[in-house]
Amino acid sequence: MACATALIGAVLFGGTQSSAQAQQKDVRFRGAIGGAFTAFDAPGKWKQWSIFITNTSDRTRTVRPTYIARDASGARMEFYRTIVVPPGSVRQATIASKVGMMDLTGRKIAGMEQIERTIVLWDVESNKQIEKNYGFSTRLNPRQTTVAMLDNRNFQEPNDTSQYLGKMLSAPLGDVRPLGRAGKNIIPGRWYAYSAVSVLILNGISPDTIRPDQMEAVLNWVRRGGLLVVAGSINLPDMLDGELGRACGVVATGVHRVSSLRVNKPGKKSGAAVELKHPFSMAELYPTTASVLYEANGLPLLTFQPFGHGRIFTLAVPVGALQDKSLHALWGDIRSMRTEPPAIDDDAFAVYSKNTLDNIAGRRAPSRAVPLTILGILAGAVVLGGLLLRLRRESAGEDNIAPKFSRIGGRGELLWVMLVPACLLLSLGIYVYARSQTAAERLSYVGLLTSLDGKWTRVQQAFAYSAGPSPREITFTAGDPRGVIQDIGEQSSGVLSTRILETAKSLQVPNQLVESDGSRAFYTDTVMETQGISGYLSFGPDGALNRLRNDLPVDLRDAVLYLNGRTYSVGTLHAGRVADTFIAAKDLLGKVEFVDVESPRKRRTAQQTKTARKRSTSAQRRTGLRRMRRKTVRGEFTASFVHTTTDTIRNRLLRDILNRPGLNAPARSQPVLIGYAQYTPISPIDDRNVKGKGWSVVVWPVRMIPPAKGSEVSIPSGFVTLDFRHRGAVIWDVINRQFNIAARPGSVVVLARPPKVISSLEKVTAKIEIRMQASGYRLTVLGGGTVGRDGGTRVPEVVLTETTNPSSVSVEVPDADRFRTPDGAYVFTLKVEKSDTYASDAPGSAMWKIDTIDVALKGVFDR
């Protein structure tokens, strides 16, 4: 039996390397140590271990299994859990750990780099090592699509397989790296254990296969941006009868067997029937809130529903039923619909919160070194002055005016005798005053609360604990059983202790000594059920109407509404109250500009590029966090009437974590509320009455609803989504989403679309406002134009106005329905040509530039 156990351990974990004496211990690891997807490692990602420990003795033993790693700076990290094992029993326990930046072993399997890892079993009573377990893992490439599967090992659909996912032609899922399967005993019970997973597949899962906490972990991972595929099986109707079904937006009314699939998109003609290699189960899906992407044999085959920041796809057949290459397009569509970036990049908060925290949690009084330094400087100055006077006296005694310098020298000695004690007393007074001004024990924090769906919220917080005048021993926690915590360094002279993290009811950093006047900084990240902002936004004759209710326990101050690259003032939302506010053009705080600071025009030499890469790698190692190539942002994110230092800090933080629109990610058209609260929903320090001071940014999406049918509506320019196409000169930069300076004539086609909730307007009047610099040019504004690069849709053109040397142009367009395309876009064209007065040698006349284009719409809501 022992040999079989050792063999299993060697296969699953690389073998348990322990001495013969260690194997004789009555407490030891039982077989392999592993968990879900533990054969792979992604540095900086969290994972969850499943450990079995057996006690063959006749007494209770207390042990501490510990996972050992190295962080980005090379420091030792220990993740452990204390376990009590009754006599003659086996205990299973989980350990949360963060994968360190470990050295590669030099080994490669199938071209993949291998990483060594270690777990040690300690006896708590004697603090002696019982056993050490070594293993190897494969290092994941961050560019790969990591596909993991949760299934029921006791039940598997006949002939089902997922091996083909990494071998599909043209790689519709990307460069796939399968992470393997996870059965019931090792399915992670916390969302952070899925950190390294790109696509998660539930295949053949039944309600008795997965515990409620495991299902909650999966859904919380999806809420944070994960992509989940629920595959078909005979168990699918039971699985969709509950929380998973509500998340998928679909139920299954039955299951039958199919040997072929005739696939089509809804409303389109079916393709040829695809004969399956083997018969498979097909669930009869009935969408409740989900959208149908594909149908097969007259029934839904693939449905889609957004869930929090993530996506859930429900497949009516098992994964193995899509082996035929003609069906691989489904996987391509799944990949193409991966998570749409939210307005705020909450992952970036982990990097930039530390900088913000440093600005609001600085030292409030001089340290002990300050008065001592002052004492040394003053004492040194007095001693030096006395020596100089002494030297002058000695040199003056050699000439005929010795009596005069003798008197001065005597006074110098008297001055010396008086100033030294006075200096000492002054320094002592400064020291006592500095100590009296030392800040008390306190907790400083900056947080970010982002809504994942109606009741779940991602709560992130960077906090700094300052010990005050006396040293303190503190245990720092994640604040919630679902959360994680990580050390982000010290802020003052306090000594940074060993990085140790314990897995208990909540992840915690135990018994940390914070020296007097010292400070420790940590970052926490969790998913919680919290109240937030409810209500809606709609449209009336005077503009956009907000009806919002603040269900947080504190006021939400200086709130703004952000959409389409603009921010509007909302003001203060009082706790527990409903606020009605109209948003019109006058409430516009400003437009958000995105500027690419790493323009390709800034060329580097090979050596400069190499140096920059080294610095970038060094910065990543110092922080242990991913720093992304980002654009500089200009914009206003607080409705404060008078800017304070705090407002400046808030603006800087929001600019850093705002998601930048790019080629495939336009500015957010869904309104998002951004406000500030003197509030944190979690406490990172237990059992201690510590005063906290700081603020949290609350980011909440606002639901748009259509107005009453037949009502008159006015849509302000910021709520109209604009898209641009240029003709001739490259005027519109689609990546940075800004207008370029042009040196030759050209034109811009403007596509203006009302919000999605307003599918159709009648009797539309459009108002176009243009700001530009074009001295020596003529601007012609036309209704209509050509849409599409290949001369696609053409809307007949009508000249609306002409202006020479334009700077500010406003055009009101009645009966704008004549310029509407079948998909609901209103088309206008701006044509810029050289005027009759154009002079090529005039200063600045050779260049022109559009600053802004705004379109507002007014009409009657039809449907």
N, C-alpha and C positions, 0 to 999 in steps of 0.2 A: 504493500500500500504506500509505503514511504517513497519507494522508487517511482510509483505512478504519479504521486503528488509532485515529486521533483521534476519528472518529465513534463507534466503540464506546466509547471512554472517556467521551465526552460523554453517551451514553445511560445507561451503567451507573453512572457516578460523578459526573455533573454536569460533566464536561469537565476536561481537564488544562490549566490556565492557566499557561503558561510562555512565556518570551520566545523570540524567534526564535533568539537566541544560544544559549539553553539547549537548544533542539531540535537544535542542531548538535553537541552533546556526544556522545562515543562511548559513554558509559554513561548510561542513562536508564530510566525506567519503561517497561515494554512494555505498551501498551494500558491497559486499565482496572485500577484497584486496587479490590479488593473482598474478598468472602468470604461466608460463609453469613450471611444476614439482615442485611447491613451497610447496607441501605437504611433501617434503623430504628435508633433509639437510645433507650435507657432510662438516664437519668442514674444513676450509681453502679453500673451493671452491667458485667460483663466481656464482652469479645468477642474474636474472633480474626480477624486480617486475612490475606489471601492476596495476596502481592506478587510480581510478575514483573519482573525486571531484566535488561536485555540489554546486553552488552558487545560492541561492534563493532570495538574496537581489537585490536591484535596483542600486547597485554600484559595480564597479570592485574591486575585492579583490585579494591580493597577499599573497600566503600561501607557507609554506615550509613543505612538508611531509618528515619525517626523519625515517630511519630504524636504530635501535639501537642494538648493539651487543658488545660482549667482545672479545678481541683478545687473543692470546696465553698467554700473560703475565697478563691478567686480566684487562687491561686498557680498557676504554670505547671507542667504535668506533661509529661514526655517519656518515651515508650515506644519503645525502639529495638532493633535487632539488627544486628550486624556481619556482613556477607556478603562472601565472596571469590568473585568472578566470573571464571572463566577467559576467555582471549581467544576472541572469536567464539562466545560461548555465551549461553544464557538460564538464569537461576537463579530458582527459585521459593522463597520463604521465607514463614514465618508470623510475625506479631507479635501478642503479647498486649497488650491495652490495656484500661484502664478508662474508661468513658465519663464525661467530666467534666460539670460543671454549666455547660455552655457557653451563651453568649448566643444568644437566638433572632435569626434574621435578619429577622424581620418578614414573611417570605414564608409563604404558606399554600397547600397543595395539597389540594383536597377538604376544606377546613376544618382540616387538620392543620398544626401548627406545624413550621417547618423550622429545622434547626440546621446551622451551617457547621462543617466539619472540615478539617484540614490534615495532609498527610503530606509531609515534606521529605526529599530524598535528599542526603546529605553524602558528600564524598570524605574518607576517613579520613586519607590521607597529607597532604593540604594543609589539611584541616579547612575546606574551602570548600563552599558550597552548590552542588549541581549542578542540581537541579530541585525545583520546588515543585508539589504537586498539591492542588487545592482540590476540595471536593465538598459536597453537602448531604444531610442525612438527615432523616427524619421522626421527631419526638419521640413516643414511645409514652405512652399514658395508662395509668397503673398499674392502673386499674379494668378495663381491657379483657382479654379472653382472647386471648392471642397464640398463633396456630396456625402452626406451621412444618412443612415437609414435606421429607423426604429421599427422593430418587427417582433412578432411572436415566434420564438424559436421552436415552440411546440406545434405551431401551425404555420404551414407555408403553402401558398397556392401551388398546385402541381405545375412544374415546368416554368415557374416564375424565376426571373433573373434580372439583375441590374448591371451585370458585367459589361454590357454593350455601351453604357453611358460614356465611358472614357474612350471608346473606339469609334464613335460616330463620325462619318465623313463631314468635312467642313466645320466640325466642332460647334454645333448649335448651342451647347451649354458652356462653351469655352474650353480651356485646358483643364479637364476634369481630373481630380484626385479623389478617388473613393476613400472614405475614412472608415468603412466597415459598418457592421451592424451592432446594435445594442439591444439586449434583451431586458426583461422586466427587472432583474436584480441590479442592473448597473445603469439603467436609464437615469440621467441626471435629474436631481430634484431642485436644481437652482438654474435660473436663466443664464448665469454667467458661464456655466459649463459648456455652452454652445458657442463660445466666442470665436472659435476657429472654423465654424461651419458656415458655408455660403448657402447651401440648399439642404433642407432637411426633408426627408421623405418618411411619412408614416405608411407602412406597407404591411397589411395583414394584422394590424393592431385591433384588439378587442377590449371591451371595458375592463375585463379582469386581467389584462396584460399591463395596464398602466395605472398607477396610483393617482389620486387627485393632485397631490403636490407635484408629481412629474408632469401632468398635463398643464398645470398652472405655469410651470417652468417653461414648457414649450411655447405656450401662448404669450408669456411675457417676453420671451426672446423674439417672437414675431412682432409684438407691439413695438419693440425697439428697432425694428428694421429688418428682421429676418424674412426669409422666403420659405414657406412651408408648402409641400405637396402632399395631399392626402390621397393615397392611391386606393383603387377599388379592391374589394374582397367580399367574401360572404359575410364578414363581420361589419361591413361599412354601415348598414342601416342601424345597427346597435350603437356604433361609434358616433353617428351623427344625431342621435337622439339625446341631446344634452348640450353642454357648454361648447363642445367642438363644433356641433352643427350650427349653433348660433354664430360662432366665429366664421364658419365657412359660408354661411348664408344659403345653405342648401340642406335638404333632407333626402333620404333614400327610401323609396316606397317598396322596393323589392330587388331581387337579384336573379339573373338568368345566365345561361351559358351561351357564348358566341364563338363561332369559328371564323368569322370574317367581319370586317368593319368597312362600312361605306361612309367616309368622313366628308363633312362639308362645314363651312361657316354658316351661321344663321342667315337665312334669307338668300343663300346662294345655292346653285345647283350642286348636287352630290357628285363626288368623283367616282372613280372606278372602285369596286370592292377590293379590299386588301385581304387576302387569305392569310390567316394566322397559322403559325407552325403547329400550334396546339390549341385546343379549346380553352377559353378563359372565362372567369366570372365577370359579368358586367352589371354594375349597380344601376338601378333605374332612378336617376337623380331628378329631384324636383326643386328648382331654385326658388328660394324665398326672397332674398335680397341680393344674391350674387348675379353676376352677368355671365351669359353663356358665350364662350369663345369658340367652341367647336361642338358639332353634333355628329352622332354616328348612328346609323340605322334608325333615324327618326327620333333619337333620344339625346339629351345632353351628354357630351363626352368629357368636356373640360369646362369648368366654371372658374370664375375669378372674383375675388372680393378683397378690397383693401382692408387692412386691420391694423389700427394704430399707424405706425410708420412703416409697417411691413405689408406683405402680400400673402394671401392664401389661395392656392389652386386645388380644386377637387377633381380628381381623375376617376372616371367611372370604371376603369379597368385596371388590373395590376400593372406595375411598371414593365414587366416582361412582355406584355401584350403590344408594346410599341417598338419591338425590335426591328420591324421592317423599316428600311431606310426612307420609304415614302411617308412614314409617320413621324420622322424625326423633326419635322417643322414645328410640331407641338412644343418640343423642348426649346426650340429657338424662340418661340413666342413667349414662353415662360421666362426665359432669360431677358428678353427685351422689355418685359414688364416688371423688372426688378424695382426695388424700392425707389419711389420718387423722392428726391431730396426735400426735406422739410424746409421751412423758411429759415429756421435757426439750426445750425449744425451743432447739435448738442454734444457730439463726440469731441469737437474742438474745444469745448469748455474745459476739459481736463487739462489742456495745455495752458490756456490763457487765464484761467481762474487764479493760478498761482501769482501771476504778475499783478492782477487786480487785488488779490489779498495782501500783497506786500504794500500796496498803496493805502490800504485802509487799516492795517494792523501793525503799524510801525511802533517803535519804542516811544514811550511817552515821557521818559525821564532819562537823565544821563546815567550811564553805568558806573560802576566803581572805578573804572579806569579813567574816567573824565576828571574828577577832582584830583586824583593822584597825578595825572599828567599836568594839570594846572599848577599843583604844588611844585612839581619838579622844574617846570619852566620858570616860575617866579623865584624859587630858591636859587636856581642856576644863574638867573639874571642878577640877583643881588650879590652873589658870590663873585661873579665876574666883574661887576661894578666895583666892589671893594678891592679886588686885586688890582684893577686898573688904577684906582686912586692911590693904592700903596706903592705901585711902581712909579707913578708920577712924583710922589713925595720923595722917594729915594733918588730919582734923577734930579729933582729940583735942589736937593741938598748939596750938589756939587758946584753950583754957580753962586753968584753974588746976591741972588734974590731968594736965598734959602728960607729966610724967616716967613716970607709971604706964602710959599708953597707948603711950608711946615704947618701953618695955620689951616690951609685948605685940607692937607692930608689928615690933620687931626679931626676936622669936621667929617671927613670921609669915613674915618674909623668909627666916629660916633654914629654916623648914618648907617654904617654897616651893622653895628650892634643893635640899632633900633629896628631896622627894616627886616632883618632875619626873623626875629620873633613875630613881628607884625605879619610878615608873609605866611608864617606857619599858622598863625591864628586865622588869617583870611582863608587859607586853603582848607583848614579844618571846618570853618563855617560853610564854605562852599560844599564840602563833602557832606556835612550834616544836612544841608538844604537839599542837595541832590538825592540823598537817601529818603528824605521826607516826601519828595515828589515822585518817588518810584510808584509806578502804576500797580494797582491791586491785581489779584488773581482775576483773569478775565478770559473770555472766549470771543475771538473775532471770526467772522465768517462772511462768505459771499456764496450765494446759492443760485441754482437755475432749476426752475420747475417747468417741465414741458409736458403737455397733455399727450398721452398715448392713445386714449379713446375716452369715452364718456366718464369713466370712474377711475381709470388707472393713470398714474402720473410717474414720470421719471424724475427722481429727485437727486440732483448732484450738488455737492457742497465742498468747497475748500475751506478749511477752518484752521485757525492757529490758536493753540492754548498757551497762554503766558502764565508763568508760575507766580509772579509777584515777588515780594521781598524774601520769601522763604522757599526752599526747594520742595517740590511735591512729587509724589509717586502716583501716577495716573494710569488707568487702563482706558485706552481709546477703543471705541466700537464703531461698527458700521451703522449703528443706529436702528437697524431693522434686520430681521433674520434673512431677508432676501438680498441684502446689500453686500458690497465689497468695500474694502478700505485699503488705501495704500499710502505709504510714507512719501511725502514730497519735500522732505528736508527740514532743516532747522532755520530759524529766522534771526537768532542772535548767538550769544556765546555759549548757550547750553550744549552739552556734549550729546552727540547723536549716538544712541545706543544701538545694539545689534538689531537688525531687522528680523523680528519674530512675529508671526501671525498665528493665532489660535483659532481653530474651527470649533466653536461651541454652539450655543443657541444662535449667536450672531458672530460673524467674523470680528475678531478683536486683536488689538496689540496690547498685551498685558504688561502691567507693572513697569511703566516707563518713568524713569527718574528725570524730571525736568528741573534743572538747576534754578536757583534764584535769579530773577531777571532773565531767565531763559525762556525759549519758546519753541514749540514743536508744531509742525504743520502737516496736515493729512488731507486726503481727498476721499470722499465717499460717493458711492453711486448705488442707487437702489430703485426698485419699482414698487410703488405703494398705491393703495386705494385711498384716494383723497378727493375732497370736494374741490371745485374749481370755478370756472366761469361758464354760465349757461346763458342761453338767449339766442338772438339771431340778428341778421342784418337784411334789410329789404330796401325797396325804393319807393319814393313818393314823388309828388309834383315839385317838391323843394330840394330833392337830393336823396342821399342815402340815409336811412333811418336805422340807428342802432337801438336795440332793446336788450340790455345786458344785465345779468344779475351776478353779483359777486358773492359766491358761497364760501369764500375763504374767511377765516376768523379775523382778518385784519383788512384795513383799507388798501386798495390798490391805487397808488398815486402816480401822477405824471404819465398816465397811460397814453399810448399811441396805437393807431391802427396802421398796419403795414401790408401793402399789397402792390403788385405791379411796379415795384421799385420806388414807391412813394410812402411817406408817413403822414398821417393826419392826427391832429390833436383830439383826444377823447377826454382828458382831464382825470378826475378822481372818481373811482368806483368805490363807494362806501360799503363796508362789510354788511352782508345780509340785505342789501337794498337793490331795487331795480332802477336802472338809469336809462332814460330815453334821450338820445342825442342825435341831432341832424348833422351830417357831414357834408359840407359844401366846399367849393373852391377856396374860400377864405380860411378853412381849417388846415390847408396844406402846409405842413412844416417844411417840406422840401423834398427834392428828388434824391434818390440814392444813386451815386455814381460808382461804377466799378472800373478801376484802372489797373491794367496789367503792368506790374512793376518789373516783371521779368520778360520784357519785350524781346523778340528775336533780333531787334535792331542792336541790342546791347551784346555785341559779340565778345567772346572771351578767347584768350589763347588757351592752348592745351594745358599749360601749367596752371593758369588761373582756374580752369575748370577742375583740375585735379585737387587744387587747394580748397576750392569751394566744397567739393564732395567730402573731403576730409573733415572740414568744419561742420558740415551738415551731419555727418555720421557721429562726430564728437558730441554735437548738441543732442542728438537722439539718445546717445548713451548716457549723457548726464541726466536727462529727464526720464528716460525709459518710456517716452511717449512719442507718437508719430507726429512729426511736423510736416505739414502739407504745403505745397506750392500754392500761394494764395495771391489774390489781387488786393490792392489797396482800395478801401471803401471810404467814400465821403457821404455823410448823411447825418440826419438828426433823429435820435431815438428816445428823446424825452420831451414831454410837453411842459416842462418847467418853464415858467415865465422868465425867471431870473436864473441864469446858470450859476451853480456853485461848483466847488471842486468835485463833489460827489457826482454831479451831472456829467462832468467831463470824463470821469472814470467810467461811468455807466455807458456813455456814448462810445468810448474806446473799446470796451468789452463787447458791446453789440456789433460794432464794426468788425471785430476780429472773428466772431463766431457766426456771422451772417453767411448763409449759403450763397455763393456767387453763381449767377446764371451763366451758362456757357452755350456752346453750340447746340447741345441737345437738352438743355435745361433752362427754359425761359424763366423770367421773373415770376414769382408766385402770384397767381391770380386769385387764390383763396385768401380772404382777409385773415390776418393774424393779429391778435391783441398782445401788446407788449407793455407790461406795467411793472411797478417796483413796490415791494412790501417789506416792512420791518418784521420779517417772519422766517422761521425755519421749521419745517414739520418734523424734523428728527433731531435728537440730541446725541452727539458723538461721545459724550462723557456721562456715564451712569453714576448714580448714587453720590452726586456732588452738586451742591447749590452754587453754580458758577454763573456769574452774570455774563450774558452774551450780548454782543453788539455787532450789527452788520445789516445786510439787506439781501433780498433774493429778487431775481428777475423772473417774472411769471410770463410764460409764453403760451397762449391759448388760441387755437383756431376758432374762428367765428363762422357759424353756419349761415349760409345765404339761403333765403327762401323767396319764392316768386311773389310779386304783389298781386292784388286782386285783379281778376280778369276784367279788361275794359277800362282799367284805371290809367290815368295819365302819370307817366314816370319821367323823371329827370335823372340821367346817369352822368355824374361828374366825370371829368376827363380821366382821373386816376383809376376809375373803376372800369374803364373801357380798355380792353387788351389790344395793344398795338403790335403789329408785325410789319417789317420793312423789307422791300426788295429794291436793289439799286440797278440802274441801267447806265451803261457807259462807265463813268468814273466809279471807283470803288469807294462809295460814300458811306455805306453802312458796314460797320465791323460786327459780324454776327457773333464772334467769340466774346469780345469785351462789351458788346451791346452798346456801342457809342458811335457817333458820327465822326468820320475822318475829315480832315482838311483836304479839299480838292483843288486841283490846278487846271482842270479843263471842264467843259460843260458835262452835265449828266442829269439824271432824274432819279427820283425815289418814289416807289409805289407804296402807299400806306394802306394796310388792311386793318380796319377797326372793327372789333367784335364786342358786343355787349356781354355781360356776365352769363355763364352757362345756364343759370336759372331763368334767364329771359331768352327763351328760344326764338321768339318772334315779336317784333315791334311793327306797328303800323303808323302811317302819317308821321314819319320820322323827319326831324330837323337836326342836322349835324352842325356843330360849330368847330371850325378848325383854327387853331392858333399856332403860329410859327414864329420862332425866334431864330434869326440867322445873321451872318455877316457876309455880305456879298456886294461890296462896292464895285461898280462897273459891270454888274450882271443884271439880267432880267429874270424874274421869277414868274412862271405861269402855273396857276393852280387849276387842275382839271378834276372833274368828277369822272370816275371810271378809270380804266387802264387794263394792262395785261398782267394776269396773275400766273406765276409759274415760269420756270427758266426755259421751258421748251415751248413757250407761247400757248400755254394751256388755256385757262378760262379768260375770255376777253369780255370786258364790260365797256360798252360804247362810251367814248370820251366826249365830255362837254366842258368848254372853257368856263371857269368860274370867275377868275380875276387874273390880272397881270400887274406886276409891280416892278419898277426899275430901282436899283440900289436898295433892295429890301433889307429891313432890320427887324421890324415887328409887323406881322401880317395877321389879320383876323378875318375869317370868311364864314358867313352863315349860309348854310346850304339847305333850303327848304326842299321838300319832296326828295329826300335822300334815298328813298326806296328804289329809285331807278338805278342806283349805283350798287345795289346789293347782289352778291353772288348767291348761288343755290345753297351754299353751306352757311349763309348768314353773315358774311363779312361785307362791310361797306368799303368800297375801293375809291381811293383818291390818288392822284399823281401830281408830284411837284417836279416841274421841269425847269432847270437852271441853264440859261444861255448867256453868251456875251451880249451886252447891250450895245447900242449905237455909239455910246460915249466911252466904250471900253478903251483904255490906253495901256498897252503892254508895259510901257516904261514907268507908269505911275507906281509909287511905293505902295506895296500891299495889294495892288489891284489884281495880281495874278492868282490870288488865292481866295477861296470862299469856303464857308463852313455853316452847317445847320447846327444850332445849339439845341433846340427842343422842338418837338411836334406834339401837340395835344389835340385830342378829339373828344368832344362831349356830345351826347345823344339825348334827344328828347322826343317822346312819342307816346303812343297808346299801347299798353301791353295786351297782346293778342292771346298768347298761350305760352 
